[in-house]
Amino acid sequence: MKIIKRSGEEVSFDGGKIIAAIKKANLTVTEDKRLSDEDIIRIEKDVEAKCNNLTRAANVEEIQDFVENALMDAGNNDVARKYITYRYQHALMRKANTTDDKIMSLIECNNEEVKQENSNKNPTVNSVQRDYMAGEVSRDITRRFLLPPEVVKAHEEGIIHFHDSDYFAQHMHNCCLVNLDDMLQNGTVISETLIEPPKSFSTACNIATQAIAQIASSQYGGQSITLSHLVPFVDVSRQKFRKQVRMELEQAGIDATDEKIDEIAEMRVRKEIKDGVQEIQYQVITLMTTNGQAPFITVFMYLDEVPEGQLRDDLAAVIEEMLKQRIQGVKNEKGVYITPAFPKLIYVLDEDNVTPGSKYWNLTQLAAKCTAKRMVPDYISAKKMREYKNGDVYPCMGCRSFLTPDTEGLGQDGSHKYYGRFNQGVVTLNLVDVACSSGQDEDKFWELMEERTELCYEALMCRHKRLIGTPSDVAPILWQFGALARLKKGETIDKLLFNNYSTISLGYAGLYECTKFMKGVSHTDEDGKEFALKVMQFLNDKCAKWKAETNIAF
């Protein structure tokens, strides 16, 4: 049986340590109140049995809780009190070096918590270790003096979850919708190098992947791009190929019609689309960002995002190639085709592709085949999204959450704006603990909901205030060169944190379990649905209240 030490290292269970700790506590009480050796061994066996019954490795804190409970169940409160005091004193002593221990366990590749934390990171690789080491320092700083004690306590007790504390010390947000259109059409700067508007589709794809890696290194969450921002460069390549073909045929003394020239040029366009899509797929999964993993990137595929005609047909061709290459997969080190983790794909269903006989029905059939084999794309119903999102259809972010609809007309011409917007961060409320703490008393439940959502608000405002005053210079590609904005050097990002430009998220966990505990049925049953909707409405009302008070898009 394995246990996890405080440093994160996984080791074999050693019951002798439990016996030794109890004996130390035992010696500090008067002889008439001491446990016998048989009692101590029986308690150790009881704790060992509890650990065995878990479906995972127990951690040291859980084991010590088991020991305390077993001592009190045995009726020996004096020894239990001494054991608790001993445990508390040693906890104070450890506070000075816990971070050091965790960092050393990372370097020596024996931190089991890290190994299990993120399947997209290999903790034995040096670059990943550097990110984790920085994360441990950030967590320590965050816990000790960046967050209020009540927020830290609530997080450690599992009442709320303060996401991504390993990045909180820096002035970073989590996820975004990349304004690739601005970067490609107006040029950008990557690593202090000017990147001018591309002269071909393949170059646009190359710039996009380089930008994706830079953006991933400047934030800690997912990002989404849309193929509609790349597709105008298909025609740029088409016009270039037409000129090339005409020149080549003339030099060869061949008299060709415009139709023949277009036919040959179109063959080259198709090959360029194939090469460009392949470049995106392979570069995304082989690039490594500063946090030691491939960029968490989502690609949005929505035909009606561009006007009808050649541009939409070109977009259809790019989507078709994206789906075909994902169906094929990529080769692993043994040469076997496998499913790549990224990019994630989102395919939008609308009137021109949702029914048999519609113009782009073949793409939907291809998407379904791709999903059956590779588990992507995900799907969005344009019809339902327009209904829910103020008439707009736009991608979710990499983390699968949606920005609030643009009701302000944030675009330069007053149009609705989504690309270039972002999320400031997340704090999640544990609904299961609210339910359990209420003891099925509904009045108590709503009192706790009020209290704990206000605690979430306090934690979320810590996230917001951490970003206030952030200069655009901390991530030039985001704030100065088009990915999210075109701010001046030295200008703060403050104006982007208000007026619905960016969002900040109240998360929730365990709605089913919460409803099951309070009502005895699932949240999808009629008896549970009413209660579950009341919970969701409560959370929505809180966000609306906070937004009205602060002008921050909760």
BADO-365120 format. One record per residue (C-alpha): y negated, x, z negated; residue in one letter; residue number from 1. Coordinates in steps of 0.02 Angstrom, whole numbers, plus 50000, padded with zeros to 5 digits. Layout:
BEGIN
Y,X,Z,A,NUM
...
END
This chain:
BEGIN
50000,50000,50000,M,1
49827,50063,50047,K,2
49658,50043,49961,I,3
49482,50084,50019,I,4
49379,50202,49910,K,5
49191,50183,49887,R,6
49161,50318,50016,S,7
49255,50212,50145,G,8
49408,50326,50146,E,9
49577,50239,50149,E,10
49705,50309,50024,V,11
49871,50257,49947,S,12
49868,50142,49795,F,13
49892,50238,49632,D,14
49933,50127,49484,G,15
49925,50277,49368,G,16
49736,50278,49384,K,17
49727,50099,49321,I,18
49838,50142,49173,I,19
49732,50296,49133,A,20
49568,50196,49139,A,21
49636,50058,49025,I,22
49703,50187,48903,K,23
49529,50268,48893,K,24
49452,50099,48851,A,25
49597,50063,48732,N,26
49562,50219,48629,L,27
49381,50165,48595,T,28
49429,50008,48497,V,29
49505,49998,48323,T,30
49692,50021,48312,E,31
49728,49840,48266,D,32
49645,49781,48429,K,33
49730,49904,48546,R,34
49851,49855,48684,L,35
50029,49920,48679,S,36
50092,50035,48816,D,37
50200,49889,48876,E,38
50046,49776,48889,D,39
49952,49908,48988,I,40
50096,49931,49111,I,41
50112,49742,49129,R,42
49925,49729,49172,I,43
49942,49869,49301,E,44
50090,49777,49383,K,45
49990,49616,49386,D,46
49843,49703,49473,V,47
49962,49787,49596,E,48
50039,49617,49638,A,49
49866,49542,49671,K,50
49824,49686,49789,C,51
49989,49662,49879,N,52
49951,49478,49906,N,53
49792,49519,50002,L,54
49809,49524,50192,T,55
49704,49682,50199,R,56
49671,49841,50100,A,57
49583,49804,49935,A,58
49429,49903,49892,N,59
49399,49989,49724,V,60
49274,49859,49662,E,61
49399,49718,49693,E,62
49534,49814,49599,I,63
49419,49841,49450,Q,64
49380,49654,49451,D,65
49567,49620,49445,F,66
49584,49738,49296,V,67
49441,49653,49201,E,68
49515,49480,49232,N,69
49689,49537,49181,A,70
49622,49611,49017,L,71
49531,49450,48975,M,72
49682,49344,49024,D,73
49785,49451,48904,A,74
49665,49396,48767,G,75
49601,49570,48729,N,76
49413,49547,48750,N,77
49370,49704,48651,D,78
49461,49819,48772,V,79
49392,49718,48918,A,80
49213,49743,48855,R,81
49240,49931,48836,K,82
49316,49939,49010,Y,83
49166,49845,49084,I,84
49044,49962,48994,T,85
49139,50114,49056,Y,86
49136,50044,49234,R,87
48948,50009,49225,Y,88
48907,50184,49161,Q,89
49005,50265,49300,H,90
48922,50151,49429,A,91
48752,50218,49373,L,92
48815,50397,49390,M,93
48881,50364,49564,R,94
48717,50293,49630,K,95
48651,50469,49649,A,96
48785,50526,49771,N,97
48863,50374,49857,T,98
48769,50408,50019,T,99
48823,50591,50016,D,100
49006,50540,49993,D,101
48997,50416,50137,K,102
48918,50542,50254,I,103
49049,50673,50212,M,104
49189,50548,50243,S,105
49111,50512,50413,L,106
49108,50696,50460,I,107
49288,50717,50407,E,108
49339,50560,50506,C,109
49420,50473,50358,N,110
49299,50327,50331,N,111
49409,50174,50359,E,112
49265,50049,50348,E,113
49177,50135,50493,V,114
49338,50142,50596,K,115
49355,49953,50580,Q,116
49170,49909,50597,E,117
49139,49919,50785,N,118
49274,49927,50918,S,119
49144,49987,51043,N,120
49116,50149,50947,K,121
49233,50296,50921,N,122
49189,50369,50749,P,123
49274,50536,50786,T,124
49147,50576,50924,V,125
49001,50685,50869,N,126
48864,50574,50943,S,127
48935,50420,50855,V,128
48947,50516,50691,Q,129
48763,50563,50706,R,130
48717,50380,50727,D,131
48825,50328,50578,Y,132
48754,50467,50470,M,133
48577,50411,50511,A,134
48633,50233,50475,G,135
48694,50278,50301,E,136
48527,50360,50261,V,137
48435,50207,50328,S,138
48543,50089,50222,R,139
48509,50194,50068,D,140
48320,50196,50097,I,141
48321,50010,50139,T,142
48418,49965,49982,R,143
48318,50076,49864,R,144
48138,50042,49913,F,145
48110,49949,50078,L,146
48182,49781,50023,L,147
48144,49679,49867,P,148
48281,49689,49732,P,149
48321,49503,49748,E,150
48356,49521,49935,V,151
48466,49673,49907,V,152
48560,49584,49768,K,153
48586,49428,49875,A,154
48650,49534,50019,H,155
48769,49634,49910,E,156
48837,49473,49832,E,157
48865,49395,50003,G,158
48743,49252,49973,I,159
48646,49306,50128,I,160
48678,49441,50257,H,161
48534,49557,50302,F,162
48591,49615,50473,H,163
48579,49794,50538,D,164
48509,49876,50382,S,165
48569,50041,50459,D,166
48421,50027,50580,Y,167
48293,49943,50466,F,168
48205,50103,50412,A,169
48144,50126,50590,Q,170
48023,50007,50676,H,171
48153,49927,50791,M,172
48195,49750,50846,H,173
48366,49688,50898,N,174
48389,49602,51068,C,175
48286,49561,51223,C,176
48275,49493,51400,L,177
48224,49641,51507,V,178
48081,49616,51630,N,179
48169,49715,51766,L,180
48061,49631,51898,D,181
47904,49713,51827,D,182
47988,49883,51811,M,183
48056,49883,51989,L,184
47909,49802,52079,Q,185
47772,49897,51988,N,186
47862,50057,51944,G,187
47905,50124,51772,T,188
47921,50286,51674,V,189
48087,50351,51607,I,190
48088,50507,51497,S,191
47907,50547,51548,E,192
47955,50540,51733,T,193
47867,50418,51849,L,194
47989,50304,51939,I,195
47908,50221,52090,E,196
47965,50054,52164,P,197
48134,50083,52249,P,198
48153,50089,52437,K,199
48331,50020,52440,S,200
48450,49908,52345,F,201
48560,50053,52290,S,202
48409,50146,52219,T,203
48356,49987,52127,A,204
48530,49978,52049,C,205
48521,50160,51997,N,206
48349,50137,51916,I,207
48411,49980,51829,A,208
48557,50070,51747,T,209
48448,50214,51690,Q,210
48324,50089,51616,A,211
48466,49995,51530,I,212
48523,50154,51442,A,213
48346,50197,51386,Q,214
48315,50020,51322,I,215
48480,50020,51226,A,216
48426,50181,51141,S,217
48261,50101,51087,S,218
48332,49944,51001,Q,219
48491,49902,50906,Y,220
48551,49741,50990,G,221
48601,49672,51158,G,222
48496,49654,51315,Q,223
48507,49543,51468,S,224
48453,49571,51647,I,225
48459,49452,51795,T,226
48523,49493,51970,L,227
48377,49395,52042,S,228
48264,49542,51996,H,229
48372,49662,52098,L,230
48404,49552,52249,V,231
48233,49572,52337,P,232
48284,49752,52373,F,233
48431,49694,52479,V,234
48308,49645,52614,D,235
48215,49809,52591,V,236
48379,49896,52635,S,237
48410,49773,52778,R,238
48244,49814,52862,Q,239
48277,50000,52839,K,240
48451,49984,52918,F,241
48383,49885,53066,R,242
48262,50026,53106,K,243
48399,50156,53083,Q,244
48524,50065,53194,V,245
48395,50036,53332,R,246
48346,50220,53328,M,247
48527,50280,53328,E,248
48574,50169,53476,L,249
48420,50221,53574,E,250
48459,50406,53542,Q,251
48637,50376,53602,A,252
48572,50292,53759,G,253
48650,50124,53713,I,254
48553,49967,53759,D,255
48589,49840,53622,A,256
48522,49666,53589,T,257
48431,49619,53431,D,258
48584,49516,53381,E,259
48698,49669,53397,K,260
48576,49776,53298,I,261
48569,49643,53162,D,262
48759,49632,53158,E,263
48779,49820,53131,I,264
48636,49824,53005,A,265
48716,49681,52908,E,266
48879,49778,52894,M,267
48781,49920,52814,R,268
48693,49797,52698,V,269
48862,49733,52637,R,270
48920,49910,52602,K,271
48759,49948,52509,E,272
48782,49791,52402,I,273
48959,49846,52362,K,274
48903,50023,52318,D,275
48755,49960,52214,G,276
48860,49839,52112,V,277
48991,49973,52085,Q,278
48853,50090,52025,E,279
48798,49961,51896,I,280
48974,49931,51835,Q,281
49027,50112,51821,Y,282
48863,50182,51756,Q,283
48848,50049,51620,V,284
49020,50088,51550,I,285
49005,50278,51566,T,286
48826,50301,51505,L,287
48816,50337,51319,M,288
48660,50289,51224,T,289
48590,50379,51072,T,290
48694,50267,50957,N,291
48854,50332,51036,G,292
48910,50181,51135,Q,293
48893,50098,51305,A,294
48741,49984,51318,P,295
48774,49805,51260,F,296
48716,49728,51424,I,297
48731,49552,51495,T,298
48704,49511,51680,V,299
48635,49338,51723,F,300
48693,49258,51887,M,301
48588,49106,51933,Y,302
48569,49061,52117,L,303
48423,48942,52096,D,304
48319,49076,52011,E,305
48261,49125,52186,V,306
48200,49015,52331,P,307
48320,48944,52461,E,308
48347,49044,52619,G,309
48386,49228,52648,Q,310
48342,49280,52470,L,311
48463,49154,52392,R,312
48599,49200,52517,D,313
48574,49384,52472,D,314
48588,49339,52288,L,315
48750,49246,52326,A,316
48817,49403,52412,A,317
48773,49511,52260,V,318
48852,49385,52140,I,319
49009,49379,52248,E,320
49025,49568,52244,E,321
48994,49573,52056,M,322
49135,49447,52028,L,323
49256,49534,52149,K,324
49231,49702,52065,Q,325
49252,49628,51891,R,326
49415,49543,51946,I,327
49477,49713,52006,Q,328
49425,49798,51842,G,329
49405,49985,51816,V,330
49533,50122,51799,K,331
49569,50197,51629,N,332
49615,50379,51602,E,333
49793,50342,51659,K,334
49733,50263,51821,G,335
49777,50085,51768,V,336
49653,49946,51805,Y,337
49585,49871,51643,I,338
49448,49750,51590,T,339
49285,49841,51550,P,340
49189,49783,51396,A,341
49022,49784,51487,F,342
48924,49716,51572,P,343
48951,49542,51504,K,344
48924,49410,51638,L,345
48843,49237,51635,I,346
48865,49117,51782,Y,347
48755,48963,51799,V,348
48824,48799,51865,L,349
48700,48694,51964,D,350
48700,48564,52103,E,351
48730,48690,52243,D,352
48888,48766,52167,N,353
48964,48642,52045,V,354
49061,48524,52159,T,355
49187,48552,52299,P,356
49095,48556,52464,G,357
48929,48616,52389,S,358
48854,48767,52477,K,359
48906,48900,52351,Y,360
49065,48817,52286,W,361
49164,48971,52339,N,362
49069,49074,52209,L,363
49116,48954,52071,T,364
49299,48965,52123,Q,365
49284,49154,52119,L,366
49201,49147,51947,A,367
49343,49039,51880,A,368
49470,49164,51948,K,369
49373,49304,51865,C,370
49370,49213,51697,T,371
49557,49181,51707,A,372
49591,49367,51731,K,373
49448,49457,51640,R,374
49378,49329,51513,M,375
49207,49336,51596,V,376
49092,49260,51653,P,377
49029,49140,51523,D,378
48953,48981,51594,Y,379
48788,48888,51577,I,380
48759,48711,51638,S,381
48586,48711,51717,A,382
48580,48521,51699,K,383
48610,48523,51511,K,384
48501,48676,51482,M,385
48352,48594,51566,R,386
48380,48446,51451,E,387
48383,48555,51294,Y,388
48261,48693,51342,K,389
48103,48606,51401,N,390
48158,48601,51583,G,391
48195,48788,51594,D,392
48353,48887,51635,V,393
48358,49066,51572,Y,394
48486,49189,51502,P,395
48535,49211,51322,C,396
48515,49385,51250,M,397
48659,49506,51233,G,398
48698,49436,51060,C,399
48717,49262,51141,R,400
48566,49183,51055,S,401
48428,49100,51156,F,402
48242,49126,51142,L,403
48140,48972,51099,T,404
48074,48882,51254,P,405
47904,48940,51316,D,406
47790,48791,51284,T,407
47633,48900,51286,E,408
47635,48961,51466,G,409
47650,49144,51419,L,410
47658,49204,51600,G,411
47502,49283,51677,Q,412
47478,49130,51788,D,413
47517,49008,51648,G,414
47700,48993,51701,S,415
47842,48992,51576,H,416
47892,49169,51530,K,417
48063,49229,51468,Y,418
48090,49405,51536,Y,419
47999,49532,51427,G,420
48024,49429,51269,R,421
48131,49483,51121,F,422
48199,49442,50947,N,423
48130,49529,50792,Q,424
48289,49520,50687,G,425
48414,49409,50596,V,426
48458,49357,50419,V,427
48609,49244,50395,T,428
48639,49113,50260,L,429
48816,49101,50191,N,430
48847,48912,50191,L,431
49019,48933,50115,V,432
48946,49010,49957,D,433
48815,48872,49946,V,434
48954,48742,49950,A,435
49066,48832,49825,C,436
48921,48866,49707,S,437
48874,48681,49709,S,438
49046,48629,49644,G,439
49045,48485,49772,Q,440
48890,48411,49689,D,441
48779,48360,49836,E,442
48619,48360,49735,D,443
48658,48537,49678,K,444
48704,48583,49857,F,445
48532,48536,49925,W,446
48445,48623,49780,E,447
48540,48783,49823,L,448
48500,48761,50008,M,449
48316,48752,49965,E,450
48325,48905,49853,E,451
48429,49013,49970,R,452
48337,48972,50131,T,453
48177,49026,50045,E,454
48267,49188,50001,L,455
48312,49205,50186,C,456
48129,49176,50228,Y,457
48078,49317,50111,E,458
48206,49432,50194,A,459
48151,49381,50369,L,460
47969,49415,50326,M,461
48022,49590,50273,C,462
48088,49613,50450,R,463
47928,49544,50526,H,464
47815,49651,50416,K,465
47919,49805,50458,R,466
47868,49781,50641,L,467
47684,49744,50606,I,468
47577,49894,50650,G,469
47713,49975,50759,T,470
47627,50080,50893,P,471
47687,50060,51073,S,472
47722,50248,51075,D,473
47884,50227,50974,V,474
47973,50160,51129,A,475
47865,50186,51285,P,476
47992,50109,51405,I,477
47988,49947,51305,L,478
47806,49928,51260,W,479
47710,50031,51389,Q,480
47812,50036,51549,F,481
47865,49859,51583,G,482
48033,49824,51500,A,483
47946,49709,51375,L,484
47759,49741,51398,A,485
47621,49851,51472,R,486
47527,49900,51315,L,487
47412,50050,51305,K,488
47459,50212,51216,K,489
47422,50193,51031,G,490
47408,50003,51044,E,491
47514,49908,50917,T,492
47643,49777,50965,I,493
47569,49652,50841,D,494
47512,49522,50969,K,495
47692,49512,51034,L,496
47756,49460,50861,L,497
47662,49294,50859,F,498
47625,49142,50969,N,499
47808,49115,51020,N,500
47813,49278,51122,Y,501
47956,49342,51014,S,502
48073,49251,50896,T,503
48148,49288,50725,I,504
48315,49213,50679,S,505
48389,49119,50533,L,506
48577,49130,50556,G,507
48711,49027,50471,Y,508
48895,49061,50436,A,509
49037,48944,50389,G,510
48980,48769,50437,L,511
49161,48711,50455,Y,512
49216,48782,50288,E,513
49059,48716,50203,C,514
49090,48539,50269,T,515
49275,48549,50228,K,516
49238,48596,50047,F,517
49102,48465,50023,M,518
49182,48321,50120,K,519
49365,48365,50134,G,520
49361,48353,50324,V,521
49306,48456,50474,S,522
49127,48452,50537,H,523
49198,48377,50699,T,524
49272,48226,50608,D,525
49161,48073,50596,E,526
49153,48084,50405,D,527
49105,48267,50412,G,528
48991,48262,50563,K,529
48850,48170,50476,E,530
48846,48298,50334,F,531
48858,48446,50453,A,532
48713,48380,50558,L,533
48610,48358,50400,K,534
48641,48542,50360,V,535
48588,48595,50535,M,536
48435,48482,50529,Q,537
48388,48558,50361,F,538
48393,48732,50439,L,539
48294,48675,50591,N,540
48164,48591,50481,D,541
48145,48752,50381,K,542
48116,48852,50540,C,543
47987,48725,50600,A,544
47897,48731,50432,K,545
47892,48922,50429,W,546
47833,48927,50610,K,547
47690,48807,50572,A,548
47638,48910,50420,E,549
47646,49083,50501,T,550
47634,49062,50691,N,551
47797,49162,50702,I,552
47935,49084,50810,A,553
48073,49057,50681,F,554
END
